[in-house]
Amino acid sequence: MGHLDHATFGWLTPALSYAMACIGAALGLRCTVRALDATGRSRRNWLLTAASAIGTGIWTMHFVAMLGFGVTGTDIRYNVPLTILSLLIAMAVVGLGVFAVGYGRDRVRSLLIGGLTTGVGVASMHYMGMAALRLHGQVRFDPLLVALSVVIAVVAATAALWAALNIHAPAAVAVASLVMGAAVSSMHYTGMFAVRVEVVPSATALPGATVMQFIFPLAVGLGSYLFITSAFVALSPTAKERAAYASAERLTEPDERAVDVAPPGFRTAEPARHR
């Protein structure tokens, strides 16, 4: 058995990965709240943004945490197509769950379907990412811990979607995001503790890309996307704010038209001339 180290850089990678999970959750929840207040294409666009934010946040959390993963006796490489596929799975399956909540008429049923779908998507992303690992040896999983990690993912996703449906205050969303980030991190490390590696020493070069060649640049790029999108969402007006602006404009327009406009046939008195 190879010795597994889940934090080769100390607390840096767990803390940074948790921050990525929280940012993705906060952005996804805010976008979902905006979607529920919108209609038509606007609702669809907000839900798409929510799905991409949650999926990106979860994926970035996973692979930032994997920056600190090491196995004694072997190097580690990543299969690039499978790694990208794990990101697409995260966005697509989370999107199904978010759209189920955004367009469902029965809230309870939509929440259960959305939570199950999103949770399975999170777990699928995690284990697809683990399938992308390339090392000298064989990787096995403890089935009980794998099942526990899936349950944690489903519960976390359901709780997050419930928060999106029922919590609209920014402070409450922030607290819900911290809880969601902790749940996603717990799911990740539960899944990692399920890993067992039997190292088979070999001098053969491993296929795939190293962490610094591929995972690190992609994680930085996706993290930047989260920050930029967060700024956009924070600065864009809500549906209520836009309605308030439109109402204020309608109220001021008649007053502006009434200035210096006299009724037809009405002549103002001329000022008296002093002789």
C-alpha positions in Angstrom: 0.0 0.0 0.0 1.3 3.4 -0.9 1.2 6.2 1.7 -1.3 8.9 0.7 -0.8 12.5 1.6 -3.9 14.7 1.2 -2.1 18.0 2.1 1.4 18.0 0.9 1.4 21.9 1.2 -0.2 21.9 4.6 -3.4 23.7 5.1 -3.0 25.9 2.0 -4.8 23.6 -0.5 -7.7 22.6 1.8 -8.3 26.2 2.8 -8.1 27.5 -0.8 -10.3 24.7 -2.1 -12.9 25.5 0.6 -12.8 29.1 -0.5 -13.4 28.1 -4.1 -16.4 25.9 -3.1 -17.9 28.8 -1.1 -17.5 31.3 -3.9 -19.1 28.9 -6.4 -22.0 28.1 -4.0 -22.6 31.8 -3.2 -22.6 32.8 -6.8 -24.9 29.9 -7.8 -27.3 30.7 -5.0 -27.5 34.4 -5.9 -28.0 33.5 -9.6 -30.8 31.1 -8.7 -32.5 33.7 -6.5 -32.3 36.1 -9.5 -33.7 33.5 -11.8 -36.7 32.8 -9.6 -37.6 36.6 -9.7 -37.2 36.7 -13.5 -39.2 35.3 -16.5 -38.5 34.2 -20.0 -34.9 34.3 -21.4 -33.7 36.2 -18.3 -34.7 33.3 -16.1 -33.0 30.8 -18.4 -29.8 32.9 -18.5 -29.6 33.3 -14.8 -30.1 29.5 -14.4 -27.3 28.8 -16.9 -25.0 31.1 -15.0 -25.9 29.4 -11.7 -25.2 26.0 -13.2 -21.8 27.1 -14.6 -20.9 28.8 -11.3 -21.8 25.8 -9.1 -20.2 23.3 -11.5 -17.0 25.4 -11.8 -16.8 26.0 -8.1 -17.1 22.3 -7.3 -14.6 21.3 -10.0 -12.1 24.0 -8.9 -12.5 22.9 -5.3 -11.8 19.3 -6.2 -8.7 20.0 -8.3 -7.2 22.7 -6.0 -7.5 20.1 -3.2 -5.8 17.6 -5.6 -2.8 20.0 -5.9 -1.9 18.8 -2.4 -2.5 15.1 -3.1 0.5 12.8 -3.3 1.3 9.1 -3.1 4.7 7.8 -1.8 6.6 5.8 -4.4 5.0 7.1 -7.6 4.5 10.3 -9.6 1.0 11.4 -10.6 -0.3 12.5 -13.9 -3.8 13.4 -15.2 -5.6 12.3 -18.3 -6.5 15.6 -20.0 -9.7 14.5 -21.9 -11.2 12.8 -18.8 -10.4 15.8 -16.6 -12.2 18.2 -19.0 -15.0 15.7 -19.2 -15.4 15.8 -15.4 -15.8 19.6 -15.6 -18.5 19.3 -18.4 -20.3 16.6 -16.3 -20.3 18.9 -13.3 -21.9 21.8 -15.3 -24.4 19.6 -17.2 -25.7 17.6 -14.3 -25.8 20.5 -11.9 -27.6 22.4 -14.7 -30.3 19.7 -14.8 -30.9 20.1 -11.1 -30.9 23.9 -11.1 -33.4 24.0 -14.0 -35.6 21.4 -12.2 -35.9 23.9 -9.4 -36.1 27.0 -11.6 -39.0 25.7 -13.7 -40.7 23.2 -11.4 -44.2 23.9 -10.3 -44.3 21.6 -7.3 -41.5 23.0 -5.1 -41.1 19.9 -2.9 -40.8 17.5 -5.9 -38.6 19.9 -7.8 -36.3 20.3 -4.7 -36.0 16.5 -4.3 -35.3 15.9 -8.0 -33.0 18.8 -8.2 -31.1 17.9 -5.1 -30.7 14.3 -6.2 -29.6 15.2 -9.7 -27.1 17.9 -8.5 -25.7 15.6 -5.8 -25.1 12.8 -8.2 -23.5 15.3 -10.6 -21.1 16.4 -7.8 -20.2 12.8 -7.0 -19.9 11.9 -10.7 -17.5 14.9 -11.2 -15.4 13.8 -8.3 -15.0 10.1 -9.3 -14.5 11.0 -13.0 -11.7 13.3 -11.9 -10.3 10.4 -9.8 -10.6 8.2 -12.9 -8.3 10.7 -14.7 -5.5 9.8 -12.3 -2.5 8.1 -13.8 0.1 6.5 -11.4 2.3 3.5 -11.0 -0.1 1.1 -9.3 -3.7 0.3 -8.9 -6.4 2.6 -7.3 -9.2 1.0 -5.3 -12.0 2.5 -3.3 -13.7 1.6 0.0 -17.4 1.1 -1.1 -18.9 2.3 2.2 -17.0 5.5 2.1 -17.9 6.0 -1.5 -21.6 5.6 -0.7 -21.2 8.0 2.2 -19.6 10.6 0.0 -22.5 10.3 -2.5 -25.0 10.7 0.4 -23.2 13.8 1.6 -23.2 15.3 -1.9 -27.0 14.7 -2.3 -27.8 16.2 1.1 -25.5 19.2 0.5 -27.0 19.9 -3.0 -30.6 19.6 -1.6 -29.8 22.0 1.3 -28.2 24.5 -1.2 -31.2 24.4 -3.5 -33.6 24.7 -0.5 -31.6 27.8 0.5 -32.0 29.2 -3.0 -35.8 28.7 -2.8 -36.3 30.0 0.7 -33.5 32.4 1.6 -33.1 35.7 -0.3 -31.3 37.9 2.2 -27.7 38.4 1.2 -26.4 37.7 4.7 -28.4 34.4 4.9 -27.1 33.4 1.4 -23.6 34.0 2.6 -24.1 31.7 5.6 -25.7 29.1 3.4 -22.7 29.3 1.1 -20.3 28.7 3.9 -22.3 25.6 4.9 -22.5 24.4 1.3 -18.7 24.9 0.9 -18.1 22.8 4.1 -20.4 20.1 2.8 -18.7 19.9 -0.6 -15.3 19.8 1.0 -16.5 17.1 3.4 -17.8 15.1 0.4 -14.4 15.5 -1.4 -12.3 14.4 1.5 -14.6 11.5 2.4 -14.2 10.3 -1.2 -10.4 10.8 -0.9 -10.3 8.8 2.3 -12.0 6.0 0.4 -8.9 5.7 -1.9 -6.5 2.8 -1.5 -3.4 2.7 -3.8 -1.2 -0.3 -4.3 2.0 1.1 -5.7 3.9 -0.9 -8.3 7.3 0.7 -8.8 8.2 1.3 -12.4 10.6 3.3 -14.5 8.1 3.7 -17.3 7.1 7.3 -18.0 3.5 8.0 -17.1 1.1 9.3 -19.7 -0.9 12.5 -19.2 -0.1 16.0 -17.8 1.4 17.0 -14.4 -0.5 19.1 -12.0 1.4 22.2 -12.8 1.2 21.7 -16.6 -2.6 21.4 -16.8 -4.6 21.4 -13.5 -3.0 24.5 -12.0 -3.5 26.8 -15.0 -7.0 25.6 -15.6 -7.9 26.0 -11.9 -6.5 29.5 -11.9 -8.5 30.3 -15.1 -11.8 29.0 -13.7 -11.2 30.7 -10.3 -10.8 34.0 -12.2 -14.1 33.3 -14.0 -15.8 32.9 -10.6 -14.4 36.2 -9.4 -15.3 38.1 -12.5 -18.8 36.6 -12.7 -19.3 37.4 -9.0 -18.5 41.0 -9.6 -20.9 41.1 -12.6 -23.8 39.6 -10.5 -23.1 41.9 -7.5 -23.2 45.0 -9.8 -26.2 44.0 -11.9 -29.6 45.3 -10.6 -32.2 42.8 -9.4 -35.6 42.5 -11.0 -37.1 44.5 -8.1 -34.5 47.2 -8.5 -35.2 47.4 -12.3 -39.0 47.6 -11.6 -38.4 50.4 -9.1 -36.3 52.3 -11.6 -38.9 51.9 -14.3 -41.7 53.0 -11.9 -39.7 56.1 -10.9 -39.2 57.0 -14.5 -42.9 56.7 -15.3 -43.7 58.9 -12.4 -41.3 61.7 -13.4 -42.2 61.7 -17.1 -45.6 63.5 -16.8 -44.1 66.2 -14.6 -41.4 66.9 -17.1 -44.0 67.2 -20.0 -46.1 69.6 -17.9 -43.4 72.2 -17.4 -44.0 75.4 -19.4 -46.9 73.8 -21.4 -50.1 75.9 -21.6 -53.5 74.6 -22.6 -54.6 75.4 -26.2 -56.3 78.8 -26.5 -54.9 80.0 -23.2 -53.0 83.3 -23.4 -50.9 84.4 -20.5 -51.3 87.9 -19.3 -48.7 90.3 -20.6 -46.9 92.3 -17.9 -48.2 95.9 -17.5 -46.1 98.6 -19.3 -45.2 101.7 -17.3 -45.4 104.9 -19.2 
